[in-house]
Amino acid sequence: MAGNAFNRSVLASLWQSRLKETRKHTQNRESCAQRRLRRYLRRRRLVSSLFFLFLTRYLFTHLPVRRVWTKPRSQLFWEETCQGWNERDWVENFRMSKEAFNRLCVELSSHILKRDTNFRKAISVCHRVAITLYWLADTAHYRTIANLFGVGKSSVCGIVKQVCEVIVRILLPRFIYVPQNRQEVQDKINGFESRAGFPQVVGAVDGCHVPIIGPQQSPDDYINRKGFHSLILQGLVDFDYRFLDICVGWPGKVHDARVFKNSPLFALCCARTFLPPDMSVMISGVRVPPLILGDSAYALSEWLMKPYTDRGNLTPDECSFNIKHSTTRVVVENAFGRLKGRFRSVSKRLDLNVENSCNVIAACCVLHNYCEYLHEFFDDQWLDGVNVHVGVCPADPDQRQNINATAIRDAIKSFL
């Protein structure tokens, strides 16, 4: 029994020692594998670092380096050529004197001023206004103006849209408005009467077409009676060719009378906001209120006078009335002509969408009034080749006989 116990203890000791040696051998093998893995990873990282270093040095030494991220452009035209112009050159290119240009820049500066960045210097306010006026006054393409003023083509497009939007939003209420009080109404009446002898006229209304590129949505609605895509600009004009009210944006296919009836001007006229009935005068026994003039497309009313319809049977007095009416009302067509002559962009096709085209047209009307209020020079040669696109629309089929309006027109006919 004692011998067996001794044998078991010896076997257990041998087994334990064998187990320890096996464990130690296994640990040694694992540690060797780990060391080999670490050595492999170190070599791989070293090779990758050396390859990246070699590739970087190769690229920096063999490939061209772009030192400036913007394309170099010359601004000598604006900084030197334009600044050396005399007043005549300034008016010819920007449609206003340098003094008026500087005043306009002051008006717009707080709304279009941009800050310099770490990448490039911002385009100045005067530079932006000059680009916009040059584009509005001429028929040059974006690329031509970009090369002249030393900016990108996309920059020209963005600047024109931004400045026109600011002009409409900030300056339109200040330069296009109907008479605000009785004295202003009387001044308009006196101005028309001294020009053509027609009594009680505050303004003349008409519409003209501005060519545009056909829009993607409902392009046929914008084709006018002359066969091209256009937007309608309705304007109420005083005796000094200044716009008192504008409505722009209706498709060219729409009748002038419909545009007028759906415009804010029609609501103002119906409410007698600037045509107060208490300023009426007695003419041939009839009380004649302040009124506006329109062509045969508009409906005759107590505050809108249109010519007698010529069916070949007009009396001499009616023919005389029509001549006086046309002589007085022609100021609105002259205003459209001066607008398109001063700013040629609205006499050619506008390659913009409808919204931006409306902003450009309205901005041109604002700038037109701005120049007229400052009595800026207008060269009659600017009218060469300008098509006003004012056509006489057929009479509104919804017109109804207005007895009071007919009596007022007959009284004015007797007076003239």
C-alpha positions in Angstrom: 0.0 0.0 0.0 2.8 2.4 0.9 4.5 1.6 -2.4 1.4 2.3 -4.4 0.9 5.7 -2.7 4.5 6.6 -3.4 4.1 5.7 -7.1 1.0 7.8 -7.4 2.8 10.8 -5.9 5.7 10.4 -8.2 3.4 10.2 -11.2 1.5 13.3 -10.1 4.8 15.2 -9.7 5.9 14.1 -13.1 2.6 15.1 -14.7 2.6 18.5 -13.1 6.2 19.2 -14.2 5.3 18.0 -17.7 2.2 20.3 -17.7 4.3 23.2 -16.6 6.9 22.6 -19.4 4.1 22.3 -22.0 2.5 25.6 -20.8 5.9 27.3 -20.8 6.6 26.0 -24.3 3.2 27.2 -25.5 3.7 30.7 -24.0 7.1 30.9 -25.7 5.6 30.0 -29.0 2.9 32.6 -28.6 5.4 35.3 -27.6 7.5 34.5 -30.6 4.5 34.8 -32.9 3.6 38.1 -31.4 7.1 39.4 -31.7 7.2 38.4 -35.4 3.8 40.1 -36.0 5.0 43.3 -34.3 8.2 43.3 -36.4 6.1 42.8 -39.5 3.7 45.6 -38.7 6.7 47.9 -37.9 8.3 47.1 -41.3 5.0 47.7 -43.1 4.4 51.1 -41.4 8.0 52.0 -42.3 7.6 51.0 -45.9 4.3 52.9 -46.2 5.8 56.0 -44.7 8.8 55.8 -47.0 6.4 55.3 -50.0 4.2 58.3 -49.0 7.3 60.4 -48.5 8.7 59.5 -51.9 5.3 60.1 -53.6 4.9 63.5 -51.9 8.4 64.6 -52.9 7.8 63.4 -56.5 4.4 65.2 -56.8 5.8 68.5 -55.4 8.9 68.4 -57.6 7.4 67.1 -60.9 3.8 68.3 -61.0 2.8 72.0 -61.6 1.7 73.8 -58.5 -1.4 76.1 -58.7 -0.3 79.1 -56.8 -3.5 81.2 -57.2 -7.0 79.7 -56.9 -8.7 82.4 -59.0 -8.1 83.2 -62.7 -6.0 86.3 -63.0 -8.0 89.1 -64.6 -7.2 92.7 -65.5 -9.3 95.5 -64.1 -7.6 98.3 -66.0 -10.8 99.2 -67.9 -12.6 100.1 -64.7 -9.7 101.3 -62.6 -8.0 103.5 -65.2 -10.0 103.8 -68.5 -13.4 104.6 -66.9 -11.9 106.9 -64.3 -10.3 108.9 -67.0 -13.5 109.5 -69.0 -15.1 112.9 -69.3 -18.8 113.5 -68.6 -19.8 112.8 -72.2 -18.1 109.4 -72.1 -19.6 108.6 -68.7 -23.2 109.4 -69.9 -22.7 107.4 -73.1 -21.6 104.3 -71.3 -23.5 104.4 -68.0 -26.5 106.6 -69.1 -25.9 109.1 -66.3 -23.4 111.6 -65.2 -20.6 110.7 -62.8 -22.3 112.8 -60.0 -25.5 110.9 -60.5 -23.6 107.6 -60.5 -21.9 108.4 -57.2 -25.2 109.4 -55.7 -26.7 106.1 -56.8 -23.8 104.2 -55.3 -24.4 106.0 -51.9 -28.1 105.0 -52.1 -27.3 101.3 -52.6 -24.1 100.9 -50.7 -25.6 99.6 -47.4 -27.5 96.9 -49.3 -25.0 95.6 -51.8 -21.7 96.0 -49.8 -19.7 92.8 -49.5 -16.9 92.0 -47.1 -13.4 90.8 -48.0 -12.6 87.2 -47.3 -9.4 85.3 -46.6 -9.5 84.0 -50.2 -10.2 87.2 -52.2 -11.1 90.8 -52.1 -14.7 91.7 -52.4 -16.0 93.6 -55.5 -16.6 97.2 -54.5 -20.0 98.9 -54.5 -19.1 101.3 -57.4 -17.7 98.4 -59.3 -21.0 96.5 -58.9 -23.2 99.4 -59.9 -21.0 100.1 -62.9 -21.3 96.5 -64.1 -25.1 96.6 -63.7 -25.5 100.0 -65.5 -23.2 98.9 -68.3 -25.2 95.7 -68.8 -28.5 97.5 -68.7 -27.4 100.3 -71.1 -25.9 98.0 -73.7 -26.6 94.8 -75.5 -23.3 93.2 -74.6 -23.1 89.6 -73.5 -22.0 88.5 -70.0 -18.6 87.3 -71.3 -17.8 90.7 -72.9 -18.6 92.6 -69.7 -16.7 90.1 -67.6 -13.6 90.6 -69.7 -14.0 94.4 -69.6 -14.5 94.7 -65.8 -12.1 91.9 -64.8 -14.6 89.6 -63.1 -16.1 86.2 -63.8 -19.0 85.7 -66.2 -21.1 84.2 -63.3 -20.2 87.2 -61.2 -21.6 89.5 -63.8 -24.9 87.5 -63.8 -25.1 87.5 -60.0 -24.3 91.2 -59.6 -26.9 92.3 -62.2 -29.6 90.2 -60.5 -28.7 91.4 -57.0 -28.4 95.1 -57.8 -31.6 95.1 -59.9 -33.5 93.4 -57.0 -32.1 96.0 -54.5 -33.1 98.9 -56.8 -36.6 97.6 -57.1 -37.0 96.9 -53.4 -35.3 100.1 -52.1 -35.7 102.8 -54.7 -39.0 102.0 -56.5 -41.3 103.4 -53.8 -39.2 106.6 -53.8 -39.1 107.3 -57.5 -42.3 105.7 -58.9 -45.5 106.9 -57.2 -48.8 108.5 -58.0 -49.5 112.1 -56.8 -49.7 112.1 -53.0 -51.6 115.4 -52.4 -53.8 117.9 -54.2 -50.9 120.2 -55.1 -49.1 117.3 -56.9 -52.3 116.5 -58.8 -52.7 120.1 -59.8 -49.1 120.3 -61.0 -49.7 117.3 -63.3 -52.9 118.9 -64.6 -51.1 122.2 -65.3 -48.2 120.4 -67.0 -50.4 118.5 -69.4 -52.6 121.5 -70.2 -49.6 123.7 -70.9 -48.1 121.0 -73.2 -51.2 120.2 -75.4 -54.1 122.1 -74.0 -56.1 119.0 -72.9 -57.8 119.8 -69.5 -57.7 117.8 -66.3 -55.2 115.2 -67.3 -53.0 113.7 -64.6 -51.4 111.0 -66.6 -51.5 108.7 -69.7 -51.6 104.9 -69.5 -50.5 102.4 -72.1 -48.7 99.1 -72.3 -45.6 97.9 -74.2 -44.0 94.6 -74.8 -40.5 93.6 -73.6 -39.1 90.6 -75.6 -38.0 87.6 -73.5 -36.8 84.1 -74.0 -39.7 81.6 -74.0 -40.3 80.3 -70.5 -40.4 76.5 -69.9 -43.9 76.7 -68.4 -46.8 77.7 -70.7 -44.6 79.4 -73.3 -47.5 79.9 -75.7 -49.2 82.3 -73.2 -46.3 84.7 -73.7 -46.5 84.9 -77.5 -48.1 88.3 -78.3 -50.0 89.4 -81.4 -46.7 90.2 -83.2 -45.5 86.6 -82.8 -42.7 86.8 -80.2 -42.5 86.0 -76.5 -42.8 89.0 -74.3 -43.8 90.5 -71.0 -46.2 93.4 -70.8 -45.0 96.6 -69.1 -48.0 98.8 -68.2 -47.1 102.4 -67.3 -48.8 105.5 -66.2 -46.7 108.5 -67.3 -46.8 112.3 -66.5 -46.0 115.1 -68.9 -42.3 114.9 -68.1 -42.0 111.3 -69.3 -41.8 110.0 -65.7 -43.5 106.9 -64.6 -46.2 107.4 -61.9 -47.1 103.7 -61.8 -45.9 100.5 -63.4 -47.2 97.0 -63.6 -44.9 94.4 -65.1 -45.1 90.6 -65.5 -48.3 89.8 -67.4 -47.7 87.4 -70.4 -47.7 89.1 -73.8 -50.8 87.3 -75.0 -53.0 89.1 -72.5 -55.1 92.1 -73.6 -54.1 95.6 -72.4 -57.6 96.1 -70.9 -57.4 92.9 -68.9 -53.9 93.9 -67.6 -55.3 97.3 -66.6 -58.4 95.9 -64.8 -56.2 93.5 -62.7 -53.5 96.1 -61.8 -53.3 98.1 -58.6 -53.6 101.2 -60.7 -57.2 100.3 -61.6 -58.1 100.0 -57.9 -56.5 103.3 -57.2 -58.5 105.0 -60.0 -61.8 103.4 -58.9 -61.1 104.6 -55.3 -60.2 108.1 -56.7 -57.1 108.0 -54.6 -55.2 110.4 -56.8 -58.1 111.5 -59.0 -60.2 113.3 -56.3 -63.7 114.2 -57.7 -63.7 117.4 -55.6 -61.1 118.8 -58.0 -63.6 118.8 -60.8 -64.0 121.8 -63.1 -67.0 123.0 -65.1 -66.5 122.6 -68.8 -69.5 123.3 -71.1 -71.9 122.8 -68.2 -70.4 119.4 -67.2 -68.3 118.7 -64.2 -65.0 117.2 -65.4 -62.9 115.4 -62.7 -59.2 114.7 -62.9 -58.6 111.9 -65.4 -56.1 109.8 -67.3 -55.9 109.1 -71.0 -55.8 105.7 -72.7 -56.1 104.4 -76.2 -59.0 102.6 -77.8 -58.2 99.4 -76.0 -59.4 100.7 -72.7 -63.0 101.2 -71.5 -64.3 104.8 -71.4 -65.1 105.9 -67.9 -65.6 109.1 -65.9 -61.8 109.1 -65.0 -60.4 107.6 -68.2 -60.8 109.3 -71.6 -60.3 107.3 -74.8 -60.6 108.6 -78.4 -63.8 108.4 -80.5 -64.0 105.2 -82.5 -63.3 105.9 -86.1 -65.7 104.1 -88.4 -65.4 106.7 -91.1 -68.2 108.9 -89.9 -66.4 111.2 -87.3 -67.4 114.8 -87.2 -64.8 117.5 -87.4 -65.1 118.2 -83.7 -64.5 114.5 -82.9 -61.5 114.3 -85.3 -60.1 117.4 -83.5 -60.7 115.7 -80.1 -58.9 112.6 -81.3 -55.9 114.6 -82.5 -55.6 116.5 -79.2 -56.1 113.3 -77.3 -53.3 111.6 -79.3 -51.0 114.6 -79.0 -51.4 114.5 -75.2 -51.3 110.8 -74.8 -48.2 110.4 -76.9 -46.1 111.1 -73.8 -46.5 107.5 -72.6 -45.1 106.2 -75.9 -42.3 108.7 -75.8 -41.5 107.5 -72.2 -41.3 103.9 -73.4 -39.0 105.0 -76.2 -36.8 106.9 -73.8 -36.7 104.0 -71.4 -35.7 101.5 -74.1 -33.3 104.0 -75.7 -31.5 104.7 -72.4 -31.5 101.1 -71.3 -31.1 98.9 -74.4 -31.3 95.7 -72.4 -35.2 96.0 -72.4 -35.3 96.6 -76.1 -33.6 93.3 -76.9 -34.6 89.8 -75.8 -33.9 89.2 -72.1 -32.3 85.8 -71.7 -33.5 85.5 -68.1 -36.4 83.7 -66.4 -39.7 85.5 -65.9 -39.0 86.6 -62.3 -35.6 88.1 -63.0 -36.9 89.7 -66.2 -39.5 91.5 -64.2 -36.9 92.8 -61.8 -34.7 94.0 -64.7 -37.6 95.8 -66.3 -38.8 97.4 -63.1 -35.2 98.4 -62.2 -34.9 100.1 -65.6 -38.1 102.1 -65.0 -36.7 103.2 -61.6 -33.4 104.3 -63.1 -35.3 106.0 -65.9 -37.2 108.1 -63.4 -34.0 108.7 -61.4 -32.3 110.2 -64.5 -35.4 112.2 -65.4 -35.7 113.7 -61.9 -32.1 114.7 -62.1 -32.6 116.1 -65.6 -29.8 113.8 -67.0 -28.9 114.3 -70.6 -30.7 112.1 -73.1 -29.2 111.7 -76.6 -31.9 111.3 -79.3 -29.5 109.0 -81.2 -30.1 106.4 -78.5 -33.6 106.0 -80.1 -32.1 104.7 -83.3 -33.2 101.2 -83.9 -35.4 101.1 -80.8 -38.8 99.3 -81.3 -41.1 100.4 -78.6 -43.6 97.5 -79.4 -46.6 99.6 -78.5 -49.5 98.2 -80.6 -53.1 99.3 -80.5 -55.1 96.4 -79.2 -58.7 95.8 -80.4 -61.3 97.4 -78.2 -62.2 95.5 -75.0 -65.3 93.3 -75.8 -66.6 93.8 -72.3 -66.9 97.6 -72.7 -70.3 99.0 -71.7 -71.8 102.4 -72.5 -71.1 104.9 -69.7 -73.5 107.9 -70.0 -71.6 110.1 -67.6 -68.3 109.3 -69.3 -69.7 110.1 -72.7 -71.0 113.4 -71.5 -67.6 114.3 -70.0 -65.9 113.4 -73.3 -68.4 115.5 -75.3 -67.9 118.4 -73.0 -64.1 118.2 -73.5 -64.7 117.9 -77.3 -66.6 121.2 -77.2 -63.9 122.9 -75.1 -61.1 121.8 -77.5 
